[in-house]
Amino acid sequence: MDETLMILGVGIDMIEISRVEKACKKDAFLKRCYTEAEIHNVRHNPASLAGNFAVKEAVAKVFGTGFRGFGPDSIEVLRDELGKPYVNLYKGAKEKADELGIPVLTGMYEENPGADLKNKVLIVATANSAAGMRKAAPAMAALALKLMKGEKIGASAEEGYMPNGIRRNFFEKEVGAKRAVDMLVAKLNDKPFTTEYPMPSFDRVAPNKAIKDLSKATIALCTSGGIVPKGNPDHIESSSASHYGEYSIAGVDDLTAETYETAHGGYDPVYANADSDRVLPVDVLREMEKEGKIGKLHNLFYTTVGNGTSVANAKGFAAEYAQKLLKAGVHAVIMTST
């Protein structure tokens, strides 16, 4: 083996599920050892809670420190849609990883929420099943060797990882004019080609039929602007949200600075915190309700943050609370953004 390759540490851990299950009955232990996202995802699954804790112990052993300078909640264990765990490091754990110079490389399906971390770690795109690893593995192996040897990593187009916003210069075999003409000719002849500037693709949602009589309709408010009761009781993340909130506005005519705020981390919160009606217009809908312009305002609103939240997560949130709205007899939804 090349003498420049070095294993910094190996971490293995085992733990009794019953032991963790008993400890997790205490909220203090849960909050000390798990992040809000972990608690939300696996609180009612003792096996997953134990698995997460074992991963945390194993990572701490890799560092060679145990839980010194950071706690278990600094190591977050989440799972993708196929159940594969991945780790996020925070606070002291991230500082220790940076100090040791530990590089990170993984393979992930592009629609996996974890792919949002592509600007922070190297991620090679995989298919949405294990069978697709046959194609991704060679690129991952080549990158891993370069990382271990401390070699310079080339552009994403050369190395095969997801574009991470970092531009690296390299020489193409052909000049830009010829590449552009080749792409145009391929497109005109309905032949496959790969663009050098991919544009995002979003689902087209057909509008529903218009409501004939709003004066008899129940209207609900939803937002990706992060409006929450003061203190953010469900701890919705300021970006890359893993969950949404459902809150009652029964009897509420105005969202005051004393009772509501925004959890959103992607815009200046000053004006939204001073008057959350600017993002979630409860006051205006109440006026319309009193004037008979709408039948009534639904007594619950749904909220999350769109900042960095994956399309897959956002679609999941909407599909879930849309069923609740339909069951409650809501006729229309006003969705606000920022």
C-alpha positions, 0 to 999 in steps of 0.5 A: 500500500502507498505509504501516504495512505493512512487510516486515522481510526476505526470505530465499531460499537454495539449496544443493547436495544433495551438499554437505550429504550429505557434511557430514552423514556427520559426526555433529558437523555433524548435531548442530550444525546439526539438532535431534533431531527433524529428525535422527530424521525426515530423517537418511537423506534427503539432499534433505530434509536439504539442504532443511532447511538451506536453510530455516534459511539463509533464515530467518537472512537474514530476520532480517538477521543470518545465524547470529549469536547462534544456530546452525542448530539453533535453527531447526527445520524439520519437515513435516506429513503432507502434506509441507509444511514448518513452522518452530519457533524456539528459543533465540537464533533465537526471541529474535531473532524476538521482538525484531523483533516478527515475528508468525506465522500459518499454516494447518494441518489440525487433526490435524497434530502442528504444530497443538499450537502453536496456543497459541503462534501463530495457526493457521487450520484447513484441510482435509486437502488443498490443495483446502480452502485456498480456504475457509481463505485469506480468514480467513488473509488478513484475519488477516495484514493485521491483524497487519501493521497492528498491529490488535487480534486479536479472538476466535477465533470472530470471526477464524476461527483455532483457539482458543488458550486466550486469552479475548477479550470480544466482544458476541454478537448474541443473549443466551446463553439464546436461543442455548442454546435455539436449539441445543437445538431444533436438536439435538432436530430433528436439525438442524446446530448449532455448540456454543460449548463443544466437547468432545474426541472420542476413539476408542472401542477395543473391548477384546480377548478375555480371556486364559484362562491368564496362566501361559502368556502373554507380557506386554509393558510400554509406557508414556507416562510417559517411562521411559528408560535413564539419559541418555535415549539417543534424546532423546525430547522432554519434551513433544510427542514426535516418536518413541518408544523401544524398550529391552531389559530382558532380565536386568533385575529392577529399574529403579534410580535409577542406570540409569533415569529419566523424560524426561516434562516434564508431572509432577514427576519426583522419585519416578519418577527415584528408582524408575522401577518406579513408572511401569513396574512391571518389578519386580512383573512379574518377581515374577509371572514367578518365581511362575508367575502369568505366562508371561514378561515380554517382553524389550523395552519401548516408551516415549514421553511423552503430554504434549502429544503429538498424537493422530495421533503417538500412534496412529502410534507404537502402530500401529508397535510393535503390529506388532513385539509381534505378531510377537514373539508377545506375548499382552498389553500393560500400558500405563501412564500418569501 
